Amino acid sequence: MFCAKLCLFKTRCIGYNTRTCGYGKGEKIVLTVKRARIYDVLALLVVIVVISLDQWSKALVVANLSPPETRSPIPLIGDYLTIYYIQNSGAAFSLLANNTVLAVLIGVAIFIIIYFYVRMFNTGPLAFKLIFGLIIGGAAGNLIDRAVRGGYVVDFIFFRIPQIGYHFAIFNLADASISVGVFLLFLFILFGGLHKTGGTTNKHRSKGDTISKGMTQADSSEPIQQTGQDVQS
């Protein structure tokens, strides 16, 4: 058990005695830890990319379409997808539009819940961490808006179907990132991704405990070899 703990916090286990280190099993533990760290870095990159694209697109819209709600929609895909700049003081997709404080509190609460949820499943697979990277990046992008723009968020993506008079709430890239992340997380949970991950983690832990117990018993059962001098004395 002591060697297993050492292996978890060392970059390599090759320098240790293979007999006391579980016949090289510690090296597999190190690879697992390294893989988890790489996954964390990739998830952080997703967060940075989402925030960067979100803030860049908002700055571009503000610089070219100010003041809000005064310009005609700029078509991207005909009349179906357009750019129309508004200032949203509510939550995502213009929810709680007249209660900025409540929207901020909800955003902070969601951010904290997501953070601790990720901490609970710190050994999760890459897909799980990338999904939360999308959600955290989107939530952080909107919180940055509220902090630097006086409590409102820049929304500009406008989807509608003119033929039937349908139009969706105006949103931004941060909202889209959160929505995609939540949808993928729902699919991930639906198909048992977290359950499988937990089972795999418990399985690895059980193997590690079995190896440690086996080596402890082996060490205690080894015969004591006496030298000729000890016998004569």
C-alpha positions in Angstrom: 0.0 0.0 0.0 2.9 2.4 0.9 4.4 1.8 -2.5 1.1 2.4 -4.3 0.8 5.8 -2.6 4.4 6.7 -3.6 3.6 5.7 -7.2 0.6 8.0 -7.3 2.7 11.0 -6.5 5.8 10.2 -8.5 6.3 10.5 -12.2 7.9 7.1 -12.5 7.9 3.9 -10.5 10.7 2.2 -12.4 13.3 3.1 -9.8 11.5 1.2 -7.1 12.0 -2.5 -6.4 9.5 -4.4 -8.6 8.8 -7.0 -5.9 7.7 -4.4 -3.3 6.0 -2.3 -5.9 3.6 -5.0 -7.1 5.7 -6.3 -10.0 5.5 -3.1 -12.0 1.8 -2.5 -11.3 2.6 0.9 -10.0 3.6 2.0 -13.4 0.1 1.4 -14.7 -1.2 3.6 -11.8 1.2 6.4 -12.9 -0.1 6.1 -16.5 -3.7 6.5 -15.2 -2.7 9.6 -13.2 -0.9 11.1 -16.2 -3.9 10.4 -18.5 -6.2 12.1 -16.0 -4.0 15.2 -15.9 -3.9 15.3 -19.7 -7.7 15.1 -19.7 -7.9 18.0 -17.3 -5.6 20.1 -19.5 -7.8 19.3 -22.6 -10.9 20.3 -20.7 -9.2 23.5 -19.6 -8.4 24.3 -23.2 -12.0 23.8 -24.2 -13.0 26.3 -21.5 -10.4 28.8 -22.8 -11.5 28.4 -26.4 -15.2 28.8 -25.6 -14.6 31.9 -23.5 -12.3 33.4 -26.1 -14.7 32.8 -29.0 -17.6 34.1 -27.0 -15.9 37.3 -25.9 -14.4 38.0 -29.3 -17.8 37.6 -31.1 -19.5 39.8 -28.5 -16.9 42.5 -28.9 -17.2 42.3 -32.7 -21.0 42.7 -32.5 -20.8 45.6 -30.0 -18.2 47.4 -32.1 -20.2 47.2 -35.4 -23.8 47.1 -34.4 -24.1 49.6 -31.5 -26.4 50.9 -30.2 -28.5 47.7 -29.7 -31.8 47.0 -31.4 -31.3 49.8 -33.9 -29.9 48.0 -36.9 -31.6 45.7 -39.3 -30.8 41.9 -38.8 -27.7 40.8 -40.8 -28.6 37.6 -42.6 -26.3 34.6 -42.2 -28.5 31.9 -43.7 -31.3 33.8 -45.5 -34.0 35.0 -43.1 -33.6 31.9 -40.9 -30.3 32.7 -39.1 -29.4 36.4 -38.6 -27.3 38.6 -36.4 -29.4 41.1 -34.3 -27.7 42.8 -31.3 -29.6 43.1 -28.0 -28.6 43.6 -24.4 -30.0 40.8 -22.2 -30.3 41.6 -18.5 -31.8 38.1 -17.8 -30.5 34.6 -17.9 -29.7 32.5 -21.0 -32.2 32.9 -23.9 -33.6 36.1 -22.3 -35.1 34.2 -19.3 -35.6 36.4 -16.2 -35.1 39.4 -18.4 -36.3 41.8 -15.7 -34.3 40.4 -12.8 -30.6 40.8 -13.3 -29.6 40.0 -9.7 -31.5 36.7 -9.7 -30.0 35.8 -13.0 -26.5 36.5 -11.7 -27.1 34.4 -8.6 -28.4 31.5 -10.6 -25.4 31.7 -12.9 -23.0 31.6 -10.0 -24.9 28.8 -8.3 -24.8 26.7 -11.5 -21.0 27.4 -11.9 -20.3 26.2 -8.3 -22.5 23.1 -8.7 -20.7 22.2 -12.0 -17.3 22.7 -10.3 -18.0 20.4 -7.4 -19.7 17.9 -9.8 -16.5 17.7 -11.8 -14.5 17.2 -8.6 -16.7 14.3 -7.6 -16.0 12.5 -10.9 -12.4 13.6 -11.2 -11.4 10.2 -12.7 -14.0 10.4 -15.4 -13.2 9.8 -19.1 -12.2 12.4 -21.6 -15.7 12.9 -23.1 -17.1 13.7 -19.7 -14.5 16.3 -18.9 -14.8 17.9 -22.4 -18.6 18.2 -21.9 -18.1 20.0 -18.7 -15.5 22.2 -20.4 -18.3 23.4 -22.8 -20.7 24.1 -19.9 -18.2 25.8 -17.7 -16.8 27.9 -20.6 -20.3 29.0 -21.5 -21.2 29.9 -17.9 -18.0 31.8 -17.4 -18.5 33.7 -20.7 -21.8 35.1 -19.6 -20.6 35.8 -16.0 -17.7 37.8 -17.5 -20.2 39.8 -19.5 -22.2 40.7 -16.4 -19.1 41.7 -14.6 -17.7 44.1 -17.2 -20.8 45.3 -19.0 -22.9 46.4 -16.0 -25.1 43.4 -15.5 -26.2 42.6 -19.0 -25.2 40.0 -21.6 -24.7 40.6 -25.3 -27.0 38.4 -27.4 -27.0 38.4 -31.1 -27.8 35.1 -32.7 -31.4 35.1 -34.0 -33.0 32.0 -35.4 -36.5 32.1 -36.9 -38.8 30.5 -39.5 -40.7 33.4 -41.2 -43.1 31.1 -43.1 -44.8 29.9 -39.9 -44.1 33.0 -37.8 -41.7 31.1 -35.4 -38.7 32.8 -33.8 -36.4 31.5 -31.1 -35.0 33.6 -28.3 -31.9 35.6 -29.2 -28.8 34.0 -27.8 -25.0 34.0 -28.0 -22.1 31.5 -28.3 -21.9 31.0 -24.5 -25.6 30.0 -24.5 -25.0 27.6 -27.4 -22.0 26.1 -25.6 -24.0 25.5 -22.4 -26.9 24.0 -24.4 -24.7 21.6 -26.4 -22.9 20.6 -23.2 -26.1 19.9 -21.3 -27.5 17.9 -24.2 -24.3 15.8 -24.5 -24.2 15.3 -20.7 -27.8 14.1 -20.8 -26.8 11.5 -23.5 -23.7 10.6 -21.6 -25.7 9.8 -18.4 -28.5 8.2 -20.4 -26.2 5.6 -21.9 -24.5 4.9 -18.6 -21.2 6.6 -19.1 -20.9 7.6 -15.4 -22.0 4.2 -14.2 -19.4 2.5 -16.3 -16.7 5.0 -15.2 -17.5 4.4 -11.6 -17.4 0.6 -12.1 -14.0 0.9 -13.8 -12.6 3.1 -11.1 -13.8 0.7 -8.3 -12.4 -2.2 -10.3 -9.0 -0.6 -10.5 -9.1 0.3 -6.8 -10.0 -3.3 -5.9 -7.1 -4.6 -8.0 -4.7 -2.2 -6.3 -5.9 -3.3 -2.8 -5.6 -7.0 -3.8 -2.0 -6.5 -5.1 -1.0 -4.6 -1.9 -2.5 -7.2 0.4 -0.9 -10.0 -1.6 2.6 -8.4 -1.4 2.2 -7.7 2.3 1.3 -11.4 2.9 4.2 -12.5 0.7 6.7 -10.3 2.7 5.5 -11.6 6.0 5.7 -15.2 4.9 9.2 -15.1 3.5 11.6 -17.4 5.4 14.5 -15.8 7.3 17.8 -17.0 5.8 20.6 -17.4 8.3 24.2 -17.2 7.3 26.9 -19.7 8.4 28.2 -17.3 11.0 24.8 -17.0 12.6 24.5 -20.8 12.9 28.0 -21.2 14.4 27.3 -18.5 16.9 
